[in-house]
Amino acid sequence: MSMIIERLAVIGVGLIGGSFARALREAGTVGTIIGIDTDRDNLSQALTLGIVDEVAHDAAEGVRDAQAVFISVPVCSIPMVVRAIAPFLPSGCIVSDGGSVKSAIVHECETLMPPGCFFIGGHPIAGTEHSGATAAFATLFTGKRCILTPTPATDAGAYDTMARLWQSAGANVCSMEPEHHDRIFAEISHLPHVVAYSLVHAVGTADVEGENVLSYTAGGFRDFTRIASSDPIMWRDIALMNRGALLASIDGFSASLAELRQRIDHSDSAALAEFFTIAKQFRDGIL
């Protein structure tokens, strides 16, 4: 593929930021990649592994000549990062992010852009429970969806450039209004994570005659709760930033769990079978 941009700055060279850099390098669509990270050991690993070509410990210096900046840090920190780098962005620079909450980020970051620079919200639907530069790999986004969240203020050319970058990384790009994105992902991503954390917390603190209950877990429990091994700080920030939509999702889940509890309490065999059958049909239908 042909070059899309000459210089890309990646702020937060972990699983997502590092994999984006690796994918673009393999595709040949980016020239020089500058890595920026507060964790100096992680940044050194990114340089050693060839994920980035240069490193900068000062974000302002790192973005100075960049044509695009990709920010992959905990979501509550994204506006703070954009505010810090905005005065140093060159004219025409495109800033984007990989956060899984969009409304608050997009609306604040758009207002922070200096004249001639553009913010495009993004969310690649890919990941693992691992983190850091050593977890990054070039095929993470292959065949996965990446949602871009333009607004009426979005520059068409900047949007097209970000879409082509993600496509060159192997992603299938689609667009979505930021608030709509947050309502959907509260249901299908944020709720499952907080449920997994809550389940492990409940089982881990359960007192069953002094037994360590978790020592008896097998494949099913481990598979179901795998996402509770994700970065707690990242998920703390997601829960806080998407608070309204997530609380509505938790309320819906609580109502469903209460309904299931009632059917078990009433020993209602037919109602239980119906509940499980409907859930199975929903689950089988997404595969």
C-alpha positions in Angstrom: 0.0 0.0 0.0 1.1 3.6 -0.5 2.2 6.0 2.2 -0.7 7.9 3.8 1.2 10.0 6.3 4.9 10.6 6.9 5.0 11.0 10.7 2.7 9.5 13.3 2.9 10.2 17.0 1.5 7.5 19.3 0.8 8.5 22.9 0.5 5.4 25.0 2.4 2.6 23.3 0.5 -0.3 24.8 -1.6 -3.1 23.4 -3.8 -0.8 21.2 -1.4 2.0 20.4 1.5 -0.4 19.8 -0.6 -2.7 17.7 -1.8 0.2 15.6 1.8 1.3 15.0 2.8 -2.3 14.1 0.0 -2.7 11.7 0.6 0.6 9.9 4.3 -0.2 9.7 3.7 -3.6 8.1 1.2 -2.0 5.7 3.7 0.6 4.7 1.2 3.4 5.1 3.2 5.4 7.7 6.8 6.6 7.6 8.2 7.5 11.0 6.5 6.6 14.2 7.2 8.5 17.4 6.4 6.8 20.7 5.3 8.9 23.7 4.6 7.2 27.0 4.9 8.2 30.7 6.3 4.6 31.4 9.9 4.9 30.4 10.5 1.1 30.6 7.5 0.4 28.4 8.7 3.1 25.9 12.2 1.6 25.9 10.7 -1.8 25.1 8.6 -0.3 22.3 11.8 1.1 20.7 13.7 -2.2 21.2 10.9 -4.2 19.6 10.8 -1.9 16.6 7.2 -0.7 17.3 8.4 2.9 17.1 11.3 4.6 15.4 11.8 7.4 17.9 10.7 8.1 21.5 9.8 11.3 23.3 9.3 11.7 27.0 7.8 15.1 26.4 4.5 14.9 24.5 4.7 18.5 23.3 8.1 17.7 21.6 6.9 14.4 20.3 3.9 15.8 18.4 5.6 18.9 17.0 6.1 17.6 13.4 3.4 14.9 13.4 0.8 14.7 10.7 -1.4 12.6 12.9 -1.5 11.8 16.6 -3.1 8.6 18.0 -3.9 8.7 21.7 -4.3 5.4 23.6 -4.4 6.2 27.3 -7.2 5.7 29.9 -10.3 7.5 28.7 -10.4 10.1 31.6 -6.9 11.2 30.6 -7.5 11.7 26.9 -8.9 15.3 27.1 -6.0 16.2 29.5 -3.5 14.9 27.0 -5.2 16.7 24.1 -5.2 20.0 26.1 -1.4 19.5 26.8 -0.4 18.9 23.2 -2.9 21.3 21.4 -0.6 24.4 21.4 2.2 22.4 19.8 0.3 20.7 17.0 1.4 21.6 13.5 -1.2 23.0 11.1 -3.2 20.2 9.4 -2.5 17.7 12.2 -5.2 15.1 12.8 -5.7 13.9 16.4 -7.6 10.7 17.2 -8.0 8.2 20.0 -8.8 4.6 20.7 -11.1 5.0 23.8 -14.2 3.0 24.3 -16.2 6.1 25.5 -16.8 8.7 22.9 -19.4 11.4 23.7 -17.5 13.3 26.5 -14.2 12.8 24.8 -15.2 14.0 21.3 -17.2 17.1 22.4 -14.4 18.3 24.7 -11.5 17.5 22.4 -13.1 19.1 19.4 -13.1 22.4 21.3 -9.5 22.1 22.2 -8.2 21.9 18.6 -6.3 24.9 17.4 -7.4 26.4 14.0 -6.4 24.1 11.1 -6.2 20.9 13.3 -8.8 18.2 13.6 -10.1 15.7 16.2 -11.7 12.4 15.0 -13.0 10.1 17.7 -12.3 6.4 17.2 -12.8 3.1 18.8 -11.2 -0.1 17.5 -13.3 -3.1 18.6 -10.4 -5.4 19.4 -8.2 -6.2 22.4 -7.0 -8.8 24.8 -6.7 -8.9 28.6 -2.9 -8.1 28.2 -1.3 -4.7 28.3 1.9 -2.9 27.5 4.2 -2.7 24.4 5.1 -6.4 24.6 1.4 -7.3 24.2 1.1 -5.5 20.8 0.9 -7.4 17.5 0.2 -6.3 14.0 -2.8 -8.4 13.2 -4.9 -7.3 16.3 -7.3 -5.3 14.1 -7.5 -7.6 11.1 -11.1 -8.2 10.2 -12.2 -6.2 13.3 -14.5 -3.2 13.3 -13.2 0.3 14.0 -15.9 2.9 14.8 -15.2 6.5 14.0 -17.5 9.1 15.5 -17.7 12.2 13.4 -19.8 15.2 14.3 -21.1 18.1 12.2 -17.8 19.9 12.9 -15.7 17.0 11.5 -13.4 17.8 8.6 -14.2 15.4 5.7 -10.5 15.2 4.6 -9.3 14.4 8.1 -12.0 11.7 8.5 -11.0 10.1 5.2 -7.3 10.0 6.3 -8.2 8.3 9.6 -10.5 5.9 7.8 -7.7 4.9 5.4 -5.2 4.4 8.2 -7.5 2.1 10.0 -8.4 0.2 6.8 -4.7 -0.2 6.1 -4.4 -1.7 9.6 -6.9 -4.3 8.6 -10.0 -2.9 10.2 -13.5 -2.5 8.8 -14.3 1.1 9.4 -17.8 2.4 10.1 -19.2 5.7 11.5 -21.5 6.3 14.4 -22.8 9.3 16.4 -20.9 9.6 19.7 -23.8 9.3 22.1 -25.3 6.4 20.2 -21.9 4.7 20.4 -21.8 5.1 24.2 -25.3 3.6 24.7 -24.4 0.5 22.6 -21.1 -0.1 24.2 -22.5 0.3 27.7 -24.6 -2.8 26.9 -22.2 -5.0 25.0 -18.8 -4.1 26.5 -18.9 -2.0 29.6 -21.6 -4.0 31.3 -20.0 -7.4 30.7 -16.7 -6.1 32.1 -18.3 -4.8 35.3 -20.3 -8.0 35.7 -17.2 -10.1 35.3 -15.4 -7.9 37.9 -18.4 -8.1 40.2 -18.7 -11.9 39.9 -15.0 -12.5 40.7 -15.2 -10.1 43.6 -18.3 -11.8 45.0 -16.9 -15.3 44.6 -13.5 -14.2 45.9 -15.0 -12.8 49.1 -17.5 -15.5 49.6 -17.2 -17.3 53.0 -18.0 -21.0 52.5 -16.9 -22.5 55.8 -13.4 -21.0 55.4 -12.8 -22.4 52.0 -10.9 -20.5 49.2 -13.7 -20.9 46.7 -11.7 -19.6 43.8 -9.3 -22.5 44.1 -12.0 -24.8 42.8 -12.7 -22.9 39.6 -12.3 -24.6 36.3 -12.5 -23.7 32.6 -16.0 -22.3 32.5 -15.5 -19.8 35.3 -12.1 -18.8 33.9 -13.4 -18.3 30.4 -16.4 -16.3 31.6 -14.3 -14.0 33.8 -11.2 -13.7 31.6 -12.0 -10.0 31.0 -11.8 -9.3 34.7 -8.0 -9.6 34.2 -8.1 -6.4 32.2 -6.4 -3.2 33.4 -8.4 -1.9 36.5 -7.4 1.7 35.9 -8.7 1.6 32.4 -12.0 0.2 33.4 -12.3 2.5 36.4 -12.1 5.4 33.9 -14.5 3.9 31.4 -17.1 3.3 34.2 -16.8 6.9 35.4 -16.8 8.5 31.9 -19.8 6.5 30.6 -21.5 6.6 34.0 -25.1 7.4 32.8 -25.3 4.8 30.1 -23.6 2.2 32.2 -25.9 2.8 35.2 -28.9 2.3 32.8 -27.3 -1.0 31.6 -26.7 -2.2 35.1 -30.3 -1.4 36.0 -31.5 -3.5 33.1 -29.2 -6.4 34.0 -30.3 -6.2 37.7 -33.9 -6.4 36.6 -33.2 -9.5 34.4 -31.2 -11.1 37.3 -34.1 -10.3 39.7 -36.5 -12.0 37.3 -34.3 -15.1 37.1 -34.0 -15.1 40.9 -37.8 -15.1 41.2 -38.2 -18.0 38.8 -35.6 -20.0 40.8 -37.3 -19.0 44.1 -40.7 -20.2 42.9 -39.2 -23.5 41.5 -40.8 -22.6 38.2 -39.4 -25.2 35.9 -41.1 -24.1 32.8 -40.3 -20.4 33.4 -36.7 -21.2 34.0 -36.4 -23.3 30.8 -38.1 -20.4 28.9 -35.6 -17.8 30.4 -32.5 -20.0 29.5 -33.9 -20.8 26.1 -34.4 -17.2 25.1 -30.9 -16.3 26.3 -29.5 -19.2 24.4 -31.2 -18.1 21.2 -29.9 -14.6 21.6 -26.3 -16.0 22.2 -26.5 -18.5 19.3 -27.8 -15.8 17.0 -24.7 -13.7 17.2 -22.3 -16.4 16.1 
